[in-house]
Amino acid sequence: MPDPILQFLVIPLVKIAVILAILLLVVAYLSFFERKVLAYLQVRIGPNRVGPRGWLQPIADGLKLFVKEDLVPAGAEKFVFMLAPSLLLVPALLVYAVIPFGPPSDLFGLLPEPIPLVVADVNVALLFVLAVSSVGIFGLILGGWSSNNKFSLMGGLRSAAQMVSYEVPMGFAVVSVVLMAGSLSLVEIVEAQQALPLWFLPLNLLAFGIYCVCGVAETNRNPFDLPEAESELVGGYFTEYSGMKFAFFFLAEYANMLVVSSLATIMFLGGWLRPFPNVDALAFLDVIPPVFWFLLKVAGFIFVYIWFRGTFPRYRFDQLMAVGWKWLLPLSLANILLVGLGVLLLKG
């Protein structure tokens, strides 16, 4: 019988330390990846000065922000001004406590028995993710309000309206997945896609499209980056931020991109499962570790994020609201009706 201290304290703490270290490193290098991809889309080189082919550029950027002077505006609400970046970054990292990266593994024989590749497999993990992610809205609103700057305030108000508006159809898109899987556990949602491979994604195809559009809007990315529109609001809600507090906003944006991509992978693309997991002709793909499939799918979503930024122009704010309330909300309600009928007919 395993030692309770080892099982409930040491192993989770090790998992948390490993996930945080890898996550922060990946988030830092996402900025480099984005700059390189945008450079290739625009037929230029991109960062190539620091280190071989520019690979040390994120390290140099982090050191620069760490030693940069940290300014606080004279008229700002200082406590709230300092708290806001943490309110945005901490929920984005906390969500990864319930994100499963693969099935239980012994790490290629390094461990005596398999351990779950998730910090906490709770039966309401999806509800936990949605609840914790919504706390990030307060970081944006308070950061904009506490700066005592009209551009920051306008960015915060825009962000509040945008994130609240697009959370509604996103929530309805998630409901259709819950109807199909019959569970709020992220692990069981992936297992349901293995048991029902032929009609899980086709029946949720509309929900998948709605979730992708809402995910881009929720993370304030092009073409929905109205809260930080440089041509209109200088920098939006973080106009007055500098140093490490600015870096926190920067890291939170990329961490939220990873969260949205991970959830899309888990809910719609089978998580760590290989393509067509029940097709015996593709059994040779099982030699590839499941974690690789999870990371490959997440990387694909991140590439689409960057592709959007290099391709689409920014919406006007009235157009942004119209898309959310006039199109995505009715479509998401219709999707729930269709999925509900499909589950009733196919599951009996």
C-alpha positions as CSV (number, residue, x, y, z in Angstrom):
1,M,0.0,0.0,0.0
2,P,1.5,3.4,-1.0
3,D,2.5,5.8,1.7
4,P,-0.3,8.4,2.2
5,I,2.2,11.3,2.6
6,L,3.9,10.2,-0.7
7,Q,0.6,9.8,-2.5
8,F,-1.2,12.9,-1.3
9,L,1.6,15.4,-0.6
10,V,4.9,14.7,-2.2
11,I,3.7,13.5,-5.7
12,P,1.2,16.4,-6.2
13,L,3.9,18.9,-5.1
14,V,6.4,17.5,-7.6
15,K,3.7,17.6,-10.3
16,I,2.9,21.2,-9.5
17,A,6.6,22.2,-9.6
18,V,7.2,20.4,-12.9
19,I,4.1,21.8,-14.6
20,L,4.8,25.4,-13.4
21,A,8.4,25.2,-14.6
22,I,7.5,23.8,-18.0
23,L,4.5,26.1,-18.4
24,L,6.4,29.3,-17.7
25,L,9.2,28.3,-20.1
26,V,6.7,27.4,-22.8
27,V,4.8,30.7,-22.3
28,A,8.1,32.6,-22.6
29,Y,9.0,30.9,-25.8
30,L,5.5,31.3,-27.3
31,S,6.4,34.9,-27.8
32,F,9.5,33.9,-29.8
33,F,7.4,31.4,-31.8
34,E,4.8,34.0,-32.5
35,R,7.4,36.6,-33.7
36,K,9.1,34.1,-35.9
37,V,5.8,32.8,-37.5
38,L,4.6,36.4,-38.1
39,A,7.9,37.2,-39.6
40,Y,7.6,34.3,-42.1
41,L,4.0,35.3,-42.9
42,Q,5.3,38.8,-43.7
43,V,8.4,37.6,-45.6
44,R,11.0,38.8,-43.2
45,I,13.5,37.1,-40.7
46,G,12.2,38.0,-37.2
47,P,14.4,37.9,-34.1
48,N,17.8,36.5,-34.9
49,R,20.3,38.5,-32.8
50,V,20.4,36.9,-29.3
51,G,21.8,33.4,-29.3
52,P,21.9,31.0,-32.3
53,R,19.1,32.1,-34.7
54,G,17.6,34.2,-31.9
55,W,16.7,31.3,-29.6
56,L,17.8,33.2,-26.5
57,Q,15.6,36.2,-27.3
58,P,12.8,35.3,-24.7
59,I,15.5,35.0,-22.0
60,A,16.9,38.4,-22.9
61,D,13.3,39.9,-22.9
62,G,12.6,38.4,-19.4
63,L,15.9,39.8,-18.0
64,K,15.1,43.2,-19.5
65,L,11.7,43.4,-17.9
66,F,13.0,42.1,-14.6
67,V,15.6,44.9,-14.2
68,K,13.4,47.6,-15.8
69,E,12.2,50.4,-13.5
70,D,8.7,49.7,-12.1
71,L,6.7,52.9,-12.3
72,V,3.4,53.5,-10.5
73,P,1.3,56.6,-11.6
74,A,0.9,59.3,-9.0
75,G,-2.9,59.2,-9.2
76,A,-3.2,55.4,-9.2
77,E,-4.9,53.2,-6.6
78,K,-1.6,51.6,-5.7
79,F,-2.7,48.4,-4.0
80,V,-5.2,47.5,-6.7
81,F,-2.7,48.6,-9.4
82,M,-0.2,46.1,-8.0
83,L,-2.8,43.4,-7.4
84,A,-4.4,43.4,-10.9
85,P,-1.6,41.6,-12.8
86,S,-1.6,38.7,-10.3
87,L,-5.4,38.4,-10.6
88,L,-4.9,37.8,-14.3
89,L,-1.9,35.5,-14.2
90,V,-2.6,33.2,-11.2
91,P,-6.0,31.9,-12.5
92,A,-4.4,31.2,-15.9
93,L,-1.8,29.0,-14.1
94,L,-4.2,27.5,-11.6
95,V,-6.4,26.0,-14.3
96,Y,-3.6,23.5,-15.1
97,A,-4.2,21.8,-11.8
98,V,-7.0,19.9,-13.5
99,I,-5.7,19.6,-17.1
100,P,-4.9,16.0,-18.0
101,F,-1.8,15.6,-20.3
102,G,-2.2,11.9,-20.8
103,P,-3.3,8.5,-19.3
104,P,-1.6,7.2,-16.2
105,S,2.1,6.6,-17.0
106,D,5.2,5.1,-15.3
107,L,7.4,7.5,-17.3
108,F,9.0,4.8,-19.5
109,G,9.6,2.5,-16.6
110,L,11.2,5.1,-14.3
111,L,8.4,4.7,-11.7
112,P,7.4,1.5,-9.9
113,E,3.7,2.0,-10.8
114,P,1.8,4.4,-13.1
115,I,0.8,7.8,-11.8
116,P,-2.0,10.0,-13.3
117,L,-0.6,12.8,-15.6
118,V,-2.8,15.4,-13.9
119,V,-2.5,17.1,-10.5
120,A,-6.1,16.6,-9.5
121,D,-8.6,14.6,-11.4
122,V,-11.8,16.1,-9.9
123,N,-15.3,15.1,-11.2
124,V,-16.2,18.8,-11.8
125,A,-13.0,19.8,-13.5
126,L,-14.7,21.5,-16.4
127,L,-16.8,23.6,-14.0
128,F,-13.6,24.4,-12.1
129,V,-11.8,25.6,-15.2
130,L,-14.7,27.9,-16.3
131,A,-15.1,29.3,-12.7
132,V,-11.4,30.0,-12.2
133,S,-10.9,31.4,-15.7
134,S,-13.7,34.0,-15.2
135,V,-11.7,35.5,-12.2
136,G,-9.2,36.9,-14.8
137,I,-11.8,39.4,-15.9
138,F,-11.3,41.2,-12.6
139,G,-7.6,41.6,-13.3
140,L,-8.3,43.4,-16.5
141,I,-11.1,45.6,-15.1
142,L,-9.1,46.6,-12.0
143,G,-5.9,47.1,-13.9
144,G,-7.7,49.5,-16.2
145,W,-9.6,51.3,-13.5
146,S,-6.7,51.6,-11.0
147,S,-4.3,53.2,-13.5
148,N,-6.1,56.6,-13.4
149,N,-5.7,56.7,-17.2
150,K,-8.6,57.2,-19.7
151,F,-7.1,54.8,-22.2
152,S,-6.6,52.2,-19.6
153,L,-10.2,52.6,-18.3
154,M,-11.6,52.4,-21.8
155,G,-9.6,49.2,-22.4
156,G,-10.8,47.7,-19.1
157,L,-14.4,48.5,-19.9
158,R,-14.1,47.0,-23.4
159,S,-12.5,43.9,-22.0
160,A,-15.2,43.4,-19.4
161,A,-18.0,43.8,-22.1
162,Q,-16.2,41.5,-24.5
163,M,-15.3,38.7,-22.1
164,V,-18.7,38.6,-20.5
165,S,-20.4,38.6,-23.9
166,Y,-18.4,35.8,-25.3
167,E,-18.4,33.6,-22.2
168,V,-22.1,33.0,-22.7
169,P,-21.9,31.2,-26.1
170,M,-18.7,29.6,-25.0
171,G,-20.5,28.1,-22.0
172,F,-23.3,26.8,-24.2
173,A,-20.7,25.2,-26.5
174,V,-19.2,23.4,-23.5
175,V,-22.6,22.2,-22.4
176,S,-23.0,20.2,-25.7
177,V,-19.8,18.4,-24.9
178,V,-21.1,17.6,-21.4
179,L,-24.3,16.3,-22.9
180,M,-22.3,13.9,-25.1
181,A,-19.8,12.7,-22.5
182,G,-22.2,12.7,-19.6
183,S,-19.5,14.0,-17.3
184,L,-17.8,17.2,-16.2
185,S,-14.5,15.3,-15.6
186,L,-11.9,16.2,-18.3
187,V,-10.5,12.7,-18.1
188,E,-13.9,11.1,-18.7
189,I,-14.6,13.5,-21.6
190,V,-11.5,12.2,-23.4
191,E,-12.5,8.5,-22.6
192,A,-16.0,9.2,-24.0
193,Q,-14.4,10.3,-27.3
194,Q,-12.6,6.9,-27.4
195,A,-15.8,5.0,-26.8
196,L,-17.9,7.1,-29.2
197,P,-15.4,8.1,-31.9
198,L,-17.7,8.1,-35.0
199,W,-20.2,10.7,-33.9
200,F,-18.7,12.7,-31.0
201,L,-16.9,15.4,-33.1
202,P,-19.4,15.5,-36.1
203,L,-22.3,16.1,-33.6
204,N,-20.2,18.8,-31.9
205,L,-18.8,20.4,-35.0
206,L,-20.9,23.6,-34.6
207,A,-20.0,23.7,-30.9
208,F,-16.3,23.4,-31.9
209,G,-16.5,26.4,-34.3
210,I,-18.3,28.5,-31.7
211,Y,-15.8,27.6,-29.0
212,C,-12.9,28.5,-31.3
213,V,-14.3,31.9,-32.1
214,C,-15.2,32.6,-28.5
215,G,-11.8,31.4,-27.3
216,V,-10.0,33.9,-29.6
217,A,-12.2,36.7,-28.3
218,E,-11.8,35.6,-24.6
219,T,-8.0,35.9,-24.9
220,N,-8.2,39.3,-26.5
221,R,-6.4,38.2,-29.6
222,N,-6.8,39.3,-33.3
223,P,-9.2,40.0,-34.8
224,F,-10.9,40.6,-31.4
225,D,-8.1,42.6,-29.6
226,L,-10.2,45.7,-29.0
227,P,-9.3,46.0,-25.3
228,E,-5.6,46.6,-26.2
229,A,-5.9,48.2,-29.6
230,E,-2.7,50.1,-30.0
231,S,-4.0,52.4,-32.8
232,E,-6.9,53.5,-30.6
233,L,-6.0,53.0,-26.9
234,V,-2.2,53.1,-26.9
235,G,-2.0,49.8,-25.0
236,G,-5.4,49.4,-23.4
237,Y,-5.7,48.3,-19.9
238,F,-1.9,47.9,-19.3
239,T,-0.9,51.3,-20.8
240,E,0.6,52.5,-17.4
241,Y,2.3,49.2,-16.5
242,S,6.0,48.5,-16.8
243,G,8.6,46.1,-15.6
244,M,7.5,42.8,-14.1
245,K,3.9,43.8,-13.8
246,F,3.8,44.3,-17.5
247,A,5.5,41.0,-17.9
248,F,2.7,39.4,-15.8
249,F,0.0,40.7,-18.2
250,F,2.2,39.4,-21.1
251,L,2.6,36.0,-19.6
252,A,-1.1,35.8,-18.7
253,E,-2.2,36.4,-22.3
254,Y,-0.1,33.5,-23.6
255,A,-1.0,31.2,-20.6
256,N,-4.7,31.8,-21.4
257,M,-4.0,30.9,-25.1
258,L,-2.6,27.6,-23.8
259,V,-5.6,27.0,-21.6
260,V,-8.1,27.6,-24.4
261,S,-6.1,25.4,-26.8
262,S,-5.8,22.6,-24.2
263,L,-9.5,22.6,-23.5
264,A,-10.3,22.5,-27.2
265,T,-8.0,19.6,-27.6
266,I,-9.5,17.7,-24.6
267,M,-13.2,18.5,-25.4
268,F,-13.3,18.1,-29.2
269,L,-10.1,16.4,-30.5
270,G,-9.7,13.5,-28.2
271,G,-7.0,14.9,-25.9
272,W,-4.1,12.6,-25.7
273,L,-5.7,10.0,-28.0
274,R,-4.1,9.3,-31.4
275,P,-6.1,10.0,-34.6
276,F,-9.0,7.6,-35.0
277,P,-8.2,5.6,-31.8
278,N,-10.5,2.7,-32.7
279,V,-9.2,2.1,-36.2
280,D,-6.9,-1.0,-36.0
281,A,-5.1,-0.1,-39.3
282,L,-3.6,2.9,-37.4
283,A,-2.4,0.8,-34.4
284,F,1.2,1.5,-35.4
285,L,0.7,5.1,-34.1
286,D,0.4,3.7,-30.6
287,V,4.2,3.6,-30.3
288,I,4.1,7.4,-30.1
289,P,3.6,8.5,-26.5
290,P,0.1,9.9,-25.8
291,V,1.5,13.1,-24.4
292,F,3.0,13.8,-27.8
293,W,-0.4,13.8,-29.4
294,F,-1.8,16.2,-26.8
295,L,1.1,18.6,-27.3
296,L,0.9,18.4,-31.1
297,K,-2.8,19.3,-31.1
298,V,-2.3,22.2,-28.7
299,A,0.6,23.4,-30.9
300,G,-1.8,23.3,-33.9
301,F,-4.2,25.6,-32.1
302,I,-1.5,28.0,-31.1
303,F,-0.4,28.2,-34.7
304,V,-4.0,29.1,-35.7
305,Y,-4.0,31.9,-33.1
306,I,-0.9,33.4,-34.7
307,W,-2.2,32.8,-38.2
308,F,-5.3,34.8,-37.3
309,R,-3.1,37.7,-36.0
310,G,-1.1,37.8,-39.3
311,T,-4.2,37.5,-41.5
312,F,-7.3,39.3,-40.2
313,P,-7.9,43.0,-39.6
314,R,-9.4,44.2,-36.3
315,Y,-13.2,44.3,-35.8
316,R,-15.0,47.5,-34.8
317,F,-16.4,47.2,-31.3
318,D,-20.0,47.3,-32.4
319,Q,-19.2,44.5,-34.9
320,L,-17.6,42.6,-32.1
321,M,-20.7,42.8,-29.9
322,A,-23.0,42.0,-32.8
323,V,-21.1,38.8,-33.6
324,G,-21.4,37.7,-30.0
325,W,-25.0,38.5,-29.3
326,K,-26.7,38.3,-32.7
327,W,-24.9,35.3,-34.2
328,L,-23.0,33.2,-31.7
329,L,-25.6,33.2,-28.9
330,P,-28.5,32.0,-31.1
331,L,-26.2,29.5,-32.9
332,S,-25.1,28.1,-29.5
333,L,-28.7,27.7,-28.3
334,A,-29.6,25.9,-31.6
335,N,-26.5,23.7,-31.2
336,I,-27.6,22.6,-27.7
337,L,-31.0,21.6,-29.1
338,L,-29.5,19.6,-32.0
339,V,-27.0,17.9,-29.7
340,G,-29.7,17.1,-27.2
341,L,-31.8,15.5,-29.9
342,G,-28.8,13.6,-31.2
343,V,-28.0,12.2,-27.8
344,L,-31.6,11.2,-27.2
345,L,-31.8,9.4,-30.6
346,L,-28.3,7.8,-30.7
347,K,-27.9,6.9,-27.1
348,G,-31.5,6.0,-26.6
